[in-house]
């Protein structure tokens, strides 16, 4: 199966996205992700910059997939809530630089940031995130299959040892 077809399946298949959303380590493999200090979360503007997409593109993605993103922890926070949680002397200008206006911003934990990468179609960064996810998934699948076979072989070996021991004791 070609990589393009597989990445399209990730975009179009919610079940596939749900299976991959815990692999947040992929984000740092692809590109340096700047998060809000103390929060390990990013604003809408920071996520748009990470994926190198227009702010409106990300807003549209949020609008169309709000339920999925909220299930991964995305939420809207007010200006004061963010400022209180960050616990740094953030000025109005520094808050604006982070994309936090007077009405606040959507805040994304890493899972939601990763989900955005599975939803964006044309972002080169998102494509690389999906490729890395699929590479990890392929390797993990092989490791899991091998582990289960190894476990079964070990188990059968133990059964044989026990059978031999039983025979020796009984006869």
C-alpha positions in Angstrom: 0.0 0.0 0.0 1.5 3.4 -0.9 2.3 5.9 1.7 0.0 8.5 0.1 -2.9 6.1 0.3 -2.2 5.3 3.9 -1.8 8.9 5.0 -5.2 9.7 3.3 -6.7 6.8 5.3 -5.4 8.5 8.5 -7.0 11.8 7.5 -10.4 10.2 6.6 -10.7 7.4 9.2 -11.5 8.6 12.7 -10.8 5.1 14.1 -7.3 5.2 12.7 -6.8 8.7 14.1 -8.0 7.4 17.5 -5.5 4.5 17.4 -2.5 6.9 16.7 -3.3 9.9 18.9 -1.2 8.8 21.9 2.0 8.9 19.8 2.8 12.5 20.8 6.6 11.9 20.7 6.3 12.2 16.9 5.7 16.0 17.2 9.3 16.6 18.4 10.7 14.2 15.8 9.2 16.3 13.0 9.8 19.9 14.2 10.5 21.8 17.4 7.2 22.5 19.1 7.0 25.6 21.2 4.5 25.3 24.1 3.2 27.7 26.7 5.5 27.8 29.7 4.3 25.7 32.7 1.3 24.3 30.7 2.7 21.9 28.1 0.0 23.3 25.8 -0.1 25.5 22.8 -2.4 28.3 21.5 -4.2 28.2 18.2 -1.6 30.5 16.8 1.3 28.3 18.0 -0.3 25.2 16.4 -0.9 27.1 13.1 2.8 28.1 13.2 3.9 24.6 13.9 2.0 23.2 11.0 2.9 26.2 8.8 -0.8 26.9 8.0 -2.8 30.0 7.9 -4.7 30.8 11.1 -8.0 30.6 9.3 -7.2 27.1 7.9 -6.7 26.0 11.5 -9.9 27.7 12.7 -11.8 25.9 9.9 -10.3 22.5 11.0 -11.3 23.2 14.6 -14.8 24.2 13.5 -15.2 20.9 11.5 -13.6 18.6 14.1 -14.4 20.3 17.5 -15.6 17.1 19.1 -12.5 15.1 18.3 -10.2 17.9 19.4 -12.1 18.5 22.6 -11.9 14.8 23.4 -8.1 15.2 23.2 -8.2 18.1 25.6 -8.5 21.2 23.5 -10.5 23.8 25.3 -11.1 27.5 25.1 -9.5 29.5 28.0 -10.0 33.1 28.9 -7.1 35.6 28.9 -7.0 35.7 32.7 -7.1 32.0 33.1 -4.2 31.5 30.8 -2.2 34.3 32.4 -2.8 32.8 35.9 -1.8 29.3 34.9 1.4 30.3 33.0 2.7 32.1 36.2 5.1 34.2 34.3 5.1 38.0 34.1 3.3 38.0 30.7 2.5 41.5 29.4 -0.4 42.3 27.0 2.1 42.3 24.2 3.7 39.0 25.0 0.2 37.4 25.3 -0.7 38.8 21.9 2.5 37.4 20.5 1.4 34.0 21.7 -2.0 34.5 20.0 -3.9 35.1 23.2 -6.3 38.0 22.8 -8.6 39.6 25.4 -11.2 36.9 24.8 -8.6 34.2 25.2 -7.6 31.3 22.9 -8.2 27.7 22.2 -5.5 25.7 24.1 -4.2 22.4 22.7 -2.4 19.7 24.7 0.0 17.5 22.7 -2.7 14.9 21.8 -4.9 17.6 20.3 -1.9 19.1 18.4 -1.2 15.6 17.0 -4.8 15.2 16.1 -4.6 18.4 14.1 -1.8 17.0 12.1 -3.9 14.0 11.2 -6.7 16.3 10.1 -4.8 18.9 8.0 -4.6 17.8 4.3 -2.1 20.1 2.7 0.4 21.0 5.4 3.9 19.6 4.6 4.6 19.4 8.4 1.3 17.5 8.9 2.2 15.1 6.1 5.6 14.4 7.8 3.8 13.9 11.1 1.5 11.3 9.5 4.5 9.6 7.8 6.3 9.3 11.2 3.2 8.0 12.9 2.8 5.3 10.2 6.4 4.4 10.5 6.1 3.9 14.2 2.8 2.0 13.8 4.4 -0.4 11.3 7.4 -1.1 13.6 5.2 -1.4 16.6 2.9 -3.8 14.8 5.8 -6.0 13.9 7.2 -5.9 17.4 3.8 -6.8 18.9 3.4 -9.7 16.6 6.9 -11.0 17.3 6.3 -10.6 21.1 3.1 -12.6 21.0 4.8 -15.4 19.0 7.8 -15.4 21.3 5.5 -15.5 24.3 3.6 -18.5 22.9 6.9 -20.3 22.1 8.1 -19.7 25.6 4.8 -20.8 27.1 4.8 -24.1 25.0 8.4 -24.7 26.1 7.3 -24.4 29.8 4.4 -26.8 29.1 6.8 -29.3 27.6 9.2 -29.0 30.6 6.3 -29.5 33.0 5.1 -32.6 31.0 8.5 -34.1 31.1 8.8 -33.5 34.8 5.4 -35.0 35.4 6.3 -38.1 33.4 9.5 -38.5 35.4 7.7 -38.2 38.7 4.9 -40.5 37.8 6.8 -43.3 36.1 
